[in-house]
Amino acid sequence: METRTITPEQKEALDRRLPDEAVSQHPTKTFLSSIKSIYVTERLNEVFGVGSWRVETEIVERSE
């Protein structure tokens, strides 16, 4: 995987606050927030371009 450096303008765009409707209280764990993933997707598309980013997952710890 190639690592790239982001520009100051990209960092500024990523740091912008999400709209209020993007974040809500978690329905069962009231001490947590829930973020609607479409807002994250839209922000990444805005900053990097559609199809120019991807998500990779890795299980760090798993318990039964």
All heavy atoms as TSV, in Angstrom:
chain	resi	resn	atom	element	x	y	z
A	1	MET	N	N	0.846	-1.180	0.000
A	1	MET	CA	C	0.000	0.000	0.000
A	1	MET	C	C	0.891	1.243	0.000
A	1	MET	O	O	1.810	1.363	0.804
A	1	MET	CB	C	-0.920	-0.016	1.219
A	1	MET	CG	C	-1.737	1.232	1.358
A	1	MET	SD	S	-2.950	1.193	2.688
A	1	MET	CE	C	-1.929	1.182	4.126
A	2	GLU	N	N	0.602	2.154	-0.871
A	2	GLU	CA	C	1.368	3.392	-0.980
A	2	GLU	C	C	0.824	4.421	-0.002
A	2	GLU	O	O	-0.380	4.644	0.081
A	2	GLU	CB	C	1.249	3.926	-2.405
A	2	GLU	CG	C	1.968	5.223	-2.625
A	2	GLU	CD	C	1.736	5.773	-4.023
A	2	GLU	OE1	O	1.267	5.023	-4.903
A	2	GLU	OE2	O	2.014	6.957	-4.216
A	3	THR	N	N	1.702	5.039	0.758
A	3	THR	CA	C	1.315	6.103	1.673
A	3	THR	C	C	1.584	7.441	1.009
A	3	THR	O	O	2.668	7.666	0.483
A	3	THR	CB	C	2.101	6.005	2.990
A	3	THR	OG1	O	1.884	4.719	3.567
A	3	THR	CG2	C	1.672	7.078	3.968
A	4	ARG	N	N	0.610	8.311	1.045
A	4	ARG	CA	C	0.748	9.639	0.455
A	4	ARG	C	C	0.592	10.699	1.530
A	4	ARG	O	O	-0.091	10.500	2.526
A	4	ARG	CB	C	-0.312	9.867	-0.621
A	4	ARG	CG	C	-0.208	8.921	-1.776
A	4	ARG	CD	C	-1.262	9.227	-2.791
A	4	ARG	NE	N	-1.258	8.226	-3.846
A	4	ARG	CZ	C	-2.109	8.204	-4.830
A	4	ARG	NH1	N	-3.061	9.108	-4.901
A	4	ARG	NH2	N	-2.045	7.279	-5.748
A	5	THR	N	N	1.205	11.823	1.304
A	5	THR	CA	C	1.070	12.961	2.203
A	5	THR	C	C	-0.092	13.819	1.717
A	5	THR	O	O	-0.218	14.066	0.526
A	5	THR	CB	C	2.364	13.796	2.209
A	5	THR	OG1	O	3.452	12.946	2.585
A	5	THR	CG2	C	2.271	14.946	3.187
A	6	ILE	N	N	-0.940	14.243	2.653
A	6	ILE	CA	C	-2.043	15.111	2.256
A	6	ILE	C	C	-1.592	16.561	2.312
A	6	ILE	O	O	-0.687	16.927	3.057
A	6	ILE	CB	C	-3.299	14.878	3.124
A	6	ILE	CG1	C	-3.046	15.236	4.580
A	6	ILE	CG2	C	-3.781	13.444	2.999
A	6	ILE	CD1	C	-4.297	15.214	5.429
A	7	THR	N	N	-2.248	17.382	1.535
A	7	THR	CA	C	-1.928	18.805	1.495
A	7	THR	C	C	-2.554	19.505	2.698
A	7	THR	O	O	-3.494	18.982	3.312
A	7	THR	CB	C	-2.469	19.448	0.209
A	7	THR	OG1	O	-3.902	19.419	0.256
A	7	THR	CG2	C	-1.966	18.735	-1.035
A	8	PRO	N	N	-2.070	20.695	3.027
A	8	PRO	CA	C	-2.705	21.457	4.115
A	8	PRO	C	C	-4.187	21.726	3.834
A	8	PRO	O	O	-5.007	21.725	4.759
A	8	PRO	CB	C	-1.899	22.763	4.159
A	8	PRO	CG	C	-0.561	22.398	3.587
A	8	PRO	CD	C	-0.843	21.351	2.531
A	9	GLU	N	N	-4.545	21.945	2.567
A	9	GLU	CA	C	-5.948	22.189	2.218
A	9	GLU	C	C	-6.796	20.934	2.460
A	9	GLU	O	O	-7.935	21.037	2.940
A	9	GLU	CB	C	-6.063	22.611	0.746
A	9	GLU	CG	C	-5.434	23.953	0.435
A	9	GLU	CD	C	-3.913	23.904	0.274
A	9	GLU	OE1	O	-3.351	22.818	0.082
A	9	GLU	OE2	O	-3.296	24.978	0.368
A	10	GLN	N	N	-6.257	19.759	2.151
A	10	GLN	CA	C	-6.984	18.514	2.406
A	10	GLN	C	C	-7.165	18.302	3.909
A	10	GLN	O	O	-8.238	17.921	4.359
A	10	GLN	CB	C	-6.255	17.324	1.786
A	10	GLN	CG	C	-6.336	17.271	0.281
A	10	GLN	CD	C	-5.453	16.198	-0.304
A	10	GLN	OE1	O	-4.305	16.031	0.109
A	10	GLN	NE2	N	-5.996	15.460	-1.260
A	11	LYS	N	N	-6.114	18.559	4.679
A	11	LYS	CA	C	-6.218	18.400	6.133
A	11	LYS	C	C	-7.273	19.342	6.693
A	11	LYS	O	O	-8.080	18.950	7.531
A	11	LYS	CB	C	-4.875	18.663	6.811
A	11	LYS	CG	C	-4.954	18.467	8.320
A	11	LYS	CD	C	-3.648	18.597	8.993
A	11	LYS	CE	C	-3.694	18.383	10.478
A	11	LYS	NZ	N	-4.928	18.522	11.188
A	12	GLU	N	N	-7.275	20.580	6.205
A	12	GLU	CA	C	-8.268	21.550	6.662
A	12	GLU	C	C	-9.687	21.080	6.337
A	12	GLU	O	O	-10.592	21.174	7.170
A	12	GLU	CB	C	-8.007	22.907	6.005
A	12	GLU	CG	C	-8.917	24.001	6.483
A	12	GLU	CD	C	-8.599	25.340	5.830
A	12	GLU	OE1	O	-7.412	25.632	5.626
A	12	GLU	OE2	O	-9.555	26.074	5.519
A	13	ALA	N	N	-9.884	20.541	5.136
A	13	ALA	CA	C	-11.208	20.039	4.736
A	13	ALA	C	C	-11.614	18.842	5.590
A	13	ALA	O	O	-12.779	18.710	5.979
A	13	ALA	CB	C	-11.206	19.678	3.256
A	14	LEU	N	N	-10.677	17.954	5.899
A	14	LEU	CA	C	-10.983	16.789	6.732
A	14	LEU	C	C	-11.293	17.192	8.175
A	14	LEU	O	O	-12.095	16.542	8.846
A	14	LEU	CB	C	-9.818	15.796	6.711
A	14	LEU	CG	C	-9.582	15.083	5.388
A	14	LEU	CD1	C	-8.254	14.329	5.445
A	14	LEU	CD2	C	-10.724	14.146	5.049
A	15	ASP	N	N	-10.667	18.257	8.634
A	15	ASP	CA	C	-10.872	18.727	10.011
A	15	ASP	C	C	-12.176	19.494	10.213
A	15	ASP	O	O	-12.587	19.715	11.351
A	15	ASP	CB	C	-9.710	19.626	10.440
A	15	ASP	CG	C	-8.437	18.854	10.736
A	15	ASP	OD1	O	-8.503	17.624	10.906
A	15	ASP	OD2	O	-7.363	19.491	10.783
A	16	ARG	N	N	-12.828	19.902	9.118
A	16	ARG	CA	C	-14.076	20.662	9.247
A	16	ARG	C	C	-15.126	19.854	10.007
A	16	ARG	O	O	-15.241	18.641	9.850
A	16	ARG	CB	C	-14.637	21.016	7.854
A	16	ARG	CG	C	-14.046	22.241	7.257
A	16	ARG	CD	C	-14.877	22.820	6.112
A	16	ARG	NE	N	-15.679	21.866	5.382
A	16	ARG	CZ	C	-15.332	21.310	4.211
A	16	ARG	NH1	N	-14.192	21.614	3.642
A	16	ARG	NH2	N	-16.130	20.457	3.616
A	17	ARG	N	N	-15.890	20.539	10.794
A	17	ARG	CA	C	-16.966	19.915	11.573
A	17	ARG	C	C	-18.002	19.317	10.630
A	17	ARG	O	O	-18.365	19.921	9.622
A	17	ARG	CB	C	-17.607	20.985	12.452
A	17	ARG	CG	C	-18.711	20.492	13.329
A	17	ARG	CD	C	-19.283	21.669	14.146
A	17	ARG	NE	N	-20.468	21.278	14.850
A	17	ARG	CZ	C	-20.488	20.787	16.074
A	17	ARG	NH1	N	-19.366	20.658	16.745
A	17	ARG	NH2	N	-21.612	20.460	16.656
A	18	LEU	N	N	-18.486	18.129	10.972
A	18	LEU	CA	C	-19.571	17.524	10.207
A	18	LEU	C	C	-20.873	18.243	10.555
A	18	LEU	O	O	-21.010	18.816	11.638
A	18	LEU	CB	C	-19.698	16.034	10.545
A	18	LEU	CG	C	-18.575	15.128	10.053
A	18	LEU	CD1	C	-18.745	13.728	10.635
A	18	LEU	CD2	C	-18.520	15.072	8.551
A	19	PRO	N	N	-21.858	18.206	9.658
A	19	PRO	CA	C	-23.148	18.831	9.968
A	19	PRO	C	C	-23.767	18.203	11.218
A	19	PRO	O	O	-23.530	17.030	11.528
A	19	PRO	CB	C	-24.006	18.522	8.737
A	19	PRO	CG	C	-23.067	18.115	7.676
A	19	PRO	CD	C	-21.835	17.593	8.338
A	20	ASP	N	N	-24.564	18.978	11.928
A	20	ASP	CA	C	-25.195	18.480	13.162
A	20	ASP	C	C	-25.991	17.206	12.929
A	20	ASP	O	O	-26.013	16.314	13.777
A	20	ASP	CB	C	-26.110	19.553	13.767
A	20	ASP	CG	C	-25.328	20.699	14.365
A	20	ASP	OD1	O	-24.122	20.530	14.663
A	20	ASP	OD2	O	-25.913	21.783	14.542
A	21	GLU	N	N	-26.647	17.092	11.774
A	21	GLU	CA	C	-27.465	15.896	11.508
A	21	GLU	C	C	-26.620	14.641	11.273
A	21	GLU	O	O	-27.142	13.530	11.256
A	21	GLU	CB	C	-28.420	16.135	10.334
A	21	GLU	CG	C	-27.754	16.440	9.024
A	21	GLU	CD	C	-27.525	17.929	8.785
A	21	GLU	OE1	O	-27.579	18.734	9.727
A	21	GLU	OE2	O	-27.286	18.272	7.625
A	22	ALA	N	N	-25.309	14.783	11.138
A	22	ALA	CA	C	-24.431	13.633	10.920
A	22	ALA	C	C	-24.145	12.872	12.209
A	22	ALA	O	O	-23.831	11.687	12.175
A	22	ALA	CB	C	-23.113	14.085	10.292
A	23	VAL	N	N	-24.263	13.549	13.339
A	23	VAL	CA	C	-23.891	12.950	14.624
A	23	VAL	C	C	-25.098	12.941	15.553
A	23	VAL	O	O	-25.800	13.939	15.682
A	23	VAL	CB	C	-22.731	13.743	15.279
A	23	VAL	CG1	C	-22.315	13.092	16.589
A	23	VAL	CG2	C	-21.552	13.861	14.321
A	24	SER	N	N	-25.335	11.788	16.166
A	24	SER	CA	C	-26.437	11.681	17.125
A	24	SER	C	C	-25.992	10.827	18.307
A	24	SER	O	O	-24.960	10.153	18.253
A	24	SER	CB	C	-27.678	11.068	16.462
A	24	SER	OG	O	-27.377	9.781	15.960
A	25	GLN	N	N	-26.792	10.854	19.346
A	25	GLN	CA	C	-26.501	10.033	20.514
A	25	GLN	C	C	-26.728	8.568	20.158
A	25	GLN	O	O	-27.693	8.221	19.477
A	25	GLN	CB	C	-27.407	10.442	21.671
A	25	GLN	CG	C	-27.063	9.795	22.978
A	25	GLN	CD	C	-27.925	10.331	24.108
A	25	GLN	OE1	O	-29.096	10.602	23.929
A	25	GLN	NE2	N	-27.326	10.483	25.264
A	26	HIS	N	N	-25.835	7.701	20.616
A	26	HIS	CA	C	-25.989	6.263	20.386
A	26	HIS	C	C	-27.280	5.810	21.052
A	26	HIS	O	O	-27.599	6.227	22.169
A	26	HIS	CB	C	-24.788	5.515	20.981
A	26	HIS	CG	C	-24.746	4.075	20.614
A	26	HIS	ND1	N	-25.495	3.128	21.248
A	26	HIS	CD2	C	-24.049	3.437	19.659
A	26	HIS	CE1	C	-25.266	1.943	20.714
A	26	HIS	NE2	N	-24.377	2.108	19.739
A	27	PRO	N	N	-28.068	4.946	20.371
A	27	PRO	CA	C	-29.383	4.578	20.909
A	27	PRO	C	C	-29.356	3.789	22.215
A	27	PRO	O	O	-30.283	3.898	23.012
A	27	PRO	CB	C	-30.027	3.756	19.795
A	27	PRO	CG	C	-28.913	3.344	18.901
A	27	PRO	CD	C	-27.818	4.363	19.067
A	28	THR	N	N	-28.308	3.011	22.465
A	28	THR	CA	C	-28.298	2.209	23.690
A	28	THR	C	C	-27.187	2.593	24.656
A	28	THR	O	O	-27.295	2.336	25.845
A	28	THR	CB	C	-28.164	0.705	23.366
A	28	THR	OG1	O	-26.950	0.497	22.641
A	28	THR	CG2	C	-29.347	0.206	22.562
A	29	LYS	N	N	-26.125	3.185	24.157
A	29	LYS	CA	C	-25.006	3.598	25.014
A	29	LYS	C	C	-24.954	5.121	24.990
A	29	LYS	O	O	-24.272	5.726	24.180
A	29	LYS	CB	C	-23.700	2.988	24.511
A	29	LYS	CG	C	-23.729	1.478	24.547
A	29	LYS	CD	C	-22.497	0.879	23.956
A	29	LYS	CE	C	-22.616	-0.633	24.001
A	29	LYS	NZ	N	-21.715	-1.286	23.093
A	30	THR	N	N	-25.690	5.718	25.901
A	30	THR	CA	C	-25.902	7.166	25.868
A	30	THR	C	C	-24.629	7.983	26.088
A	30	THR	O	O	-24.624	9.177	25.838
A	30	THR	CB	C	-26.953	7.574	26.903
A	30	THR	OG1	O	-26.531	7.114	28.192
A	30	THR	CG2	C	-28.306	6.959	26.573
A	31	PHE	N	N	-23.549	7.345	26.527
A	31	PHE	CA	C	-22.283	8.051	26.708
A	31	PHE	C	C	-21.467	8.085	25.414
A	31	PHE	O	O	-20.374	8.647	25.384
A	31	PHE	CB	C	-21.467	7.407	27.840
A	31	PHE	CG	C	-21.222	5.930	27.648
A	31	PHE	CD1	C	-20.075	5.485	27.003
A	31	PHE	CD2	C	-22.144	4.998	28.100
A	31	PHE	CE1	C	-19.857	4.131	26.819
A	31	PHE	CE2	C	-21.930	3.640	27.920
A	31	PHE	CZ	C	-20.781	3.203	27.270
A	32	LEU	N	N	-22.003	7.492	24.330
A	32	LEU	CA	C	-21.330	7.468	23.032
A	32	LEU	C	C	-22.131	8.237	21.992
A	32	LEU	O	O	-23.329	8.450	22.143
A	32	LEU	CB	C	-21.158	6.027	22.543
A	32	LEU	CG	C	-20.263	5.113	23.357
A	32	LEU	CD1	C	-20.298	3.707	22.792
A	32	LEU	CD2	C	-18.837	5.644	23.378
A	33	SER	N	N	-21.441	8.615	20.927
A	33	SER	CA	C	-22.093	9.236	19.773
A	33	SER	C	C	-22.076	8.257	18.610
A	33	SER	O	O	-21.241	7.362	18.541
A	33	SER	CB	C	-21.360	10.511	19.359
A	33	SER	OG	O	-21.420	11.466	20.377
A	34	SER	N	N	-22.983	8.465	17.690
A	34	SER	CA	C	-23.057	7.661	16.477
A	34	SER	C	C	-22.942	8.610	15.285
A	34	SER	O	O	-23.588	9.663	15.262
A	34	SER	CB	C	-24.400	6.919	16.449
A	34	SER	OG	O	-24.521	6.173	15.266
A	35	ILE	N	N	-22.094	8.259	14.310
A	35	ILE	CA	C	-21.906	9.097	13.121
A	35	ILE	C	C	-22.478	8.358	11.923
A	35	ILE	O	O	-22.155	7.190	11.690
A	35	ILE	CB	C	-20.419	9.395	12.880
A	35	ILE	CG1	C	-19.811	10.082	14.091
A	35	ILE	CG2	C	-20.237	10.242	11.626
A	35	ILE	CD1	C	-18.314	10.273	14.003
A	36	LYS	N	N	-23.346	9.032	11.177
A	36	LYS	CA	C	-23.914	8.431	9.963
A	36	LYS	C	C	-22.800	8.330	8.917
A	36	LYS	O	O	-22.197	9.329	8.527
A	36	LYS	CB	C	-25.073	9.267	9.449
A	36	LYS	CG	C	-26.260	9.269	10.400
A	36	LYS	CD	C	-27.381	10.136	9.863
A	36	LYS	CE	C	-28.569	10.110	10.790
A	36	LYS	NZ	N	-28.433	11.003	11.932
A	37	SER	N	N	-22.530	7.124	8.473
A	37	SER	CA	C	-21.373	6.861	7.607
A	37	SER	C	C	-21.426	7.588	6.267
A	37	SER	O	O	-20.381	7.898	5.691
A	37	SER	CB	C	-21.210	5.364	7.386
A	37	SER	OG	O	-22.366	4.832	6.772
A	38	ILE	N	N	-22.607	7.903	5.759
A	38	ILE	CA	C	-22.692	8.581	4.471
A	38	ILE	C	C	-22.014	9.951	4.529
A	38	ILE	O	O	-21.428	10.406	3.540
A	38	ILE	CB	C	-24.162	8.703	3.977
A	38	ILE	CG1	C	-24.196	9.192	2.526
A	38	ILE	CG2	C	-24.973	9.592	4.881
A	38	ILE	CD1	C	-23.506	8.307	1.523
A	39	TYR	N	N	-22.047	10.605	5.678
A	39	TYR	CA	C	-21.391	11.909	5.816
A	39	TYR	C	C	-19.868	11.768	5.747
A	39	TYR	O	O	-19.187	12.621	5.187
A	39	TYR	CB	C	-21.816	12.598	7.110
A	39	TYR	CG	C	-23.243	13.081	7.059
A	39	TYR	CD1	C	-24.289	12.286	7.515
A	39	TYR	CD2	C	-23.547	14.327	6.544
A	39	TYR	CE1	C	-25.601	12.718	7.463
A	39	TYR	CE2	C	-24.860	14.784	6.482
A	39	TYR	CZ	C	-25.878	13.961	6.937
A	39	TYR	OH	O	-27.177	14.408	6.877
A	40	VAL	N	N	-19.341	10.691	6.311
A	40	VAL	CA	C	-17.905	10.425	6.224
A	40	VAL	C	C	-17.536	10.109	4.779
A	40	VAL	O	O	-16.555	10.630	4.248
A	40	VAL	CB	C	-17.513	9.266	7.165
A	40	VAL	CG1	C	-16.040	8.908	7.003
A	40	VAL	CG2	C	-17.841	9.615	8.607
A	41	THR	N	N	-18.337	9.274	4.123
A	41	THR	CA	C	-18.098	8.930	2.721
A	41	THR	C	C	-18.111	10.177	1.845
A	41	THR	O	O	-17.231	10.368	1.002
A	41	THR	CB	C	-19.159	7.923	2.234
A	41	THR	OG1	O	-19.069	6.739	3.033
A	41	THR	CG2	C	-18.967	7.562	0.774
A	42	GLU	N	N	-19.096	11.033	2.040
A	42	GLU	CA	C	-19.186	12.259	1.247
A	42	GLU	C	C	-17.978	13.162	1.472
A	42	GLU	O	O	-17.458	13.762	0.532
A	42	GLU	CB	C	-20.478	13.013	1.575
A	42	GLU	CG	C	-21.705	12.334	1.020
A	42	GLU	CD	C	-23.002	13.026	1.407
A	42	GLU	OE1	O	-22.983	13.920	2.282
A	42	GLU	OE2	O	-24.034	12.663	0.836
A	43	ARG	N	N	-17.510	13.257	2.707
A	43	ARG	CA	C	-16.348	14.103	2.998
A	43	ARG	C	C	-15.096	13.542	2.323
A	43	ARG	O	O	-14.306	14.275	1.733
A	43	ARG	CB	C	-16.145	14.219	4.512
A	43	ARG	CG	C	-14.967	15.051	4.959
A	43	ARG	CD	C	-15.089	16.545	4.631
A	43	ARG	NE	N	-16.302	17.135	5.096
A	43	ARG	CZ	C	-16.492	17.644	6.314
A	43	ARG	NH1	N	-15.510	17.653	7.197
A	43	ARG	NH2	N	-17.659	18.164	6.649
A	44	LEU	N	N	-14.900	12.225	2.407
A	44	LEU	CA	C	-13.733	11.616	1.763
A	44	LEU	C	C	-13.791	11.772	0.252
A	44	LEU	O	O	-12.773	12.044	-0.394
A	44	LEU	CB	C	-13.622	10.143	2.161
A	44	LEU	CG	C	-13.278	9.896	3.630
A	44	LEU	CD1	C	-13.403	8.419	3.962
A	44	LEU	CD2	C	-11.899	10.422	3.972
A	45	ASN	N	N	-14.980	11.628	-0.336
A	45	ASN	CA	C	-15.129	11.836	-1.778
A	45	ASN	C	C	-14.823	13.290	-2.151
A	45	ASN	O	O	-14.188	13.556	-3.172
A	45	ASN	CB	C	-16.543	11.473	-2.238
A	45	ASN	CG	C	-16.751	9.986	-2.332
A	45	ASN	OD1	O	-15.805	9.213	-2.434
A	45	ASN	ND2	N	-18.000	9.564	-2.289
A	46	GLU	N	N	-15.269	14.214	-1.317
A	46	GLU	CA	C	-15.029	15.639	-1.560
A	46	GLU	C	C	-13.530	15.949	-1.541
A	46	GLU	O	O	-13.019	16.674	-2.394
A	46	GLU	CB	C	-15.743	16.460	-0.491
A	46	GLU	CG	C	-15.433	17.940	-0.497
A	46	GLU	CD	C	-15.951	18.638	0.763
A	46	GLU	OE1	O	-16.942	18.180	1.366
A	46	GLU	OE2	O	-15.335	19.649	1.140
A	47	VAL	N	N	-12.811	15.392	-0.568
A	47	VAL	CA	C	-11.401	15.714	-0.380
A	47	VAL	C	C	-10.498	14.959	-1.352
A	47	VAL	O	O	-9.579	15.534	-1.934
A	47	VAL	CB	C	-10.971	15.433	1.084
A	47	VAL	CG1	C	-9.472	15.608	1.270
A	47	VAL	CG2	C	-11.741	16.329	2.049
A	48	PHE	N	N	-10.760	13.661	-1.548
A	48	PHE	CA	C	-9.846	12.835	-2.340
A	48	PHE	C	C	-10.371	12.472	-3.722
A	48	PHE	O	O	-9.613	12.050	-4.579
A	48	PHE	CB	C	-9.508	11.554	-1.574
A	48	PHE	CG	C	-8.827	11.815	-0.263
A	48	PHE	CD1	C	-9.461	11.549	0.928
A	48	PHE	CD2	C	-7.553	12.352	-0.221
A	48	PHE	CE1	C	-8.836	11.794	2.142
A	48	PHE	CE2	C	-6.914	12.607	0.986
A	48	PHE	CZ	C	-7.559	12.324	2.171
A	49	GLY	N	N	-11.673	12.614	-3.924
A	49	GLY	CA	C	-12.272	12.260	-5.201
A	49	GLY	C	C	-12.919	10.885	-5.140
A	49	GLY	O	O	-12.435	9.987	-4.438
A	50	VAL	N	N	-14.000	10.729	-5.884
A	50	VAL	CA	C	-14.727	9.456	-5.913
A	50	VAL	C	C	-13.812	8.378	-6.484
A	50	VAL	O	O	-13.203	8.557	-7.540
A	50	VAL	CB	C	-16.014	9.588	-6.755
A	50	VAL	CG1	C	-16.721	8.248	-6.878
A	50	VAL	CG2	C	-16.942	10.632	-6.150
A	51	GLY	N	N	-13.701	7.270	-5.771
A	51	GLY	CA	C	-12.881	6.151	-6.232
A	51	GLY	C	C	-11.397	6.317	-5.965
A	51	GLY	O	O	-10.603	5.471	-6.360
A	52	SER	N	N	-10.999	7.390	-5.277
A	52	SER	CA	C	-9.582	7.639	-5.027
A	52	SER	C	C	-9.151	7.296	-3.601
A	52	SER	O	O	-8.050	7.627	-3.192
A	52	SER	CB	C	-9.259	9.121	-5.304
A	52	SER	OG	O	-9.481	9.420	-6.648
A	53	TRP	N	N	-10.011	6.659	-2.852
A	53	TRP	CA	C	-9.683	6.239	-1.493
A	53	TRP	C	C	-10.344	4.892	-1.242
A	53	TRP	O	O	-11.238	4.484	-1.959
A	53	TRP	CB	C	-10.138	7.281	-0.462
A	53	TRP	CG	C	-11.616	7.538	-0.465
A	53	TRP	CD1	C	-12.282	8.420	-1.258
A	53	TRP	CD2	C	-12.611	6.870	0.320
A	53	TRP	NE1	N	-13.630	8.356	-1.001
A	53	TRP	CE2	C	-13.865	7.418	-0.040
A	53	TRP	CE3	C	-12.578	5.881	1.291
A	53	TRP	CZ2	C	-15.055	6.994	0.544
A	53	TRP	CZ3	C	-13.760	5.466	1.870
A	53	TRP	CH2	C	-14.972	6.030	1.497
A	54	ARG	N	N	-9.880	4.193	-0.221
A	54	ARG	CA	C	-10.480	2.909	0.143
A	54	ARG	C	C	-10.339	2.670	1.639
A	54	ARG	O	O	-9.510	3.298	2.299
A	54	ARG	CB	C	-9.839	1.767	-0.632
A	54	ARG	CG	C	-8.401	1.544	-0.288
A	54	ARG	CD	C	-7.851	0.348	-1.027
A	54	ARG	NE	N	-6.467	0.174	-0.618
A	54	ARG	CZ	C	-5.503	-0.134	-1.419
A	54	ARG	NH1	N	-5.735	-0.320	-2.693
A	54	ARG	NH2	N	-4.289	-0.282	-0.979
A	55	VAL	N	N	-11.134	1.770	2.132
A	55	VAL	CA	C	-11.115	1.411	3.545
A	55	VAL	C	C	-10.506	0.021	3.661
A	55	VAL	O	O	-10.895	-0.898	2.947
A	55	VAL	CB	C	-12.549	1.410	4.134
A	55	VAL	CG1	C	-12.533	0.911	5.566
A	55	VAL	CG2	C	-13.168	2.786	4.044
A	56	GLU	N	N	-9.542	-0.115	4.550
A	56	GLU	CA	C	-8.959	-1.412	4.853
A	56	GLU	C	C	-9.166	-1.675	6.335
A	56	GLU	O	O	-8.953	-0.779	7.162
A	56	GLU	CB	C	-7.458	-1.444	4.519
A	56	GLU	CG	C	-7.195	-1.338	3.041
A	56	GLU	CD	C	-5.719	-1.468	2.693
A	56	GLU	OE1	O	-4.922	-1.794	3.593
A	56	GLU	OE2	O	-5.380	-1.245	1.528
A	57	THR	N	N	-9.576	-2.870	6.673
A	57	THR	CA	C	-9.811	-3.209	8.073
A	57	THR	C	C	-8.811	-4.240	8.548
A	57	THR	O	O	-8.289	-5.031	7.754
A	57	THR	CB	C	-11.236	-3.754	8.290
A	57	THR	OG1	O	-11.408	-4.918	7.482
A	57	THR	CG2	C	-12.281	-2.722	7.913
A	58	GLU	N	N	-8.560	-4.229	9.836
A	58	GLU	CA	C	-7.649	-5.175	10.444
A	58	GLU	C	C	-8.169	-5.471	11.845
A	58	GLU	O	O	-8.433	-4.551	12.618
A	58	GLU	CB	C	-6.236	-4.570	10.518
A	58	GLU	CG	C	-5.249	-5.421	11.230
A	58	GLU	CD	C	-3.883	-4.728	11.358
A	58	GLU	OE1	O	-3.687	-3.660	10.782
A	58	GLU	OE2	O	-3.041	-5.289	12.074
A	59	ILE	N	N	-8.313	-6.730	12.173
A	59	ILE	CA	C	-8.728	-7.108	13.523
A	59	ILE	C	C	-7.497	-7.037	14.417
A	59	ILE	O	O	-6.513	-7.734	14.192
A	59	ILE	CB	C	-9.340	-8.520	13.558
A	59	ILE	CG1	C	-10.608	-8.548	12.704
A	59	ILE	CG2	C	-9.631	-8.943	14.988
A	59	ILE	CD1	C	-11.234	-9.913	12.565
A	60	VAL	N	N	-7.542	-6.174	15.396
A	60	VAL	CA	C	-6.410	-5.991	16.298
A	60	VAL	C	C	-6.513	-6.938	17.474
A	60	VAL	O	O	-5.547	-7.540	17.897
A	60	VAL	CB	C	-6.327	-4.525	16.780
A	60	VAL	CG1	C	-5.212	-4.340	17.777
A	60	VAL	CG2	C	-6.156	-3.590	15.591
A	61	GLU	N	N	-7.728	-7.079	17.990
A	61	GLU	CA	C	-7.946	-7.965	19.130
A	61	GLU	C	C	-9.332	-8.552	19.015
A	61	GLU	O	O	-10.283	-7.861	18.647
A	61	GLU	CB	C	-7.834	-7.194	20.438
A	61	GLU	CG	C	-8.053	-8.049	21.653
A	61	GLU	CD	C	-7.944	-7.229	22.947
A	61	GLU	OE1	O	-7.222	-6.246	22.965
A	61	GLU	OE2	O	-8.626	-7.624	23.904
A	62	ARG	N	N	-9.437	-9.822	19.302
A	62	ARG	CA	C	-10.751	-10.455	19.233
A	62	ARG	C	C	-10.934	-11.299	20.485
A	62	ARG	O	O	-10.053	-12.064	20.866
A	62	ARG	CB	C	-10.852	-11.331	17.983
A	62	ARG	CG	C	-12.193	-11.964	17.825
A	62	ARG	CD	C	-12.243	-12.798	16.559
A	62	ARG	NE	N	-13.552	-13.388	16.445
A	62	ARG	CZ	C	-14.059	-13.832	15.341
A	62	ARG	NH1	N	-13.342	-13.771	14.231
A	62	ARG	NH2	N	-15.244	-14.356	15.299
A	63	SER	N	N	-12.098	-11.166	21.110
A	63	SER	CA	C	-12.391	-11.968	22.280
A	63	SER	C	C	-13.746	-12.628	22.102
A	63	SER	O	O	-14.603	-12.124	21.396
A	63	SER	CB	C	-12.361	-11.117	23.545
A	63	SER	OG	O	-13.313	-10.089	23.453
A	64	GLU	N	N	-13.932	-13.739	22.726
A	64	GLU	CA	C	-15.182	-14.503	22.590
A	64	GLU	C	C	-16.261	-13.958	23.474
A	64	GLU	O	O	-16.134	-13.495	24.512
A	64	GLU	CB	C	-14.937	-15.983	22.911
A	64	GLU	CG	C	-13.981	-16.641	21.967
A	64	GLU	CD	C	-14.399	-16.605	20.498
A	64	GLU	OE1	O	-15.612	-16.760	20.205
A	64	GLU	OE2	O	-13.539	-16.384	19.650
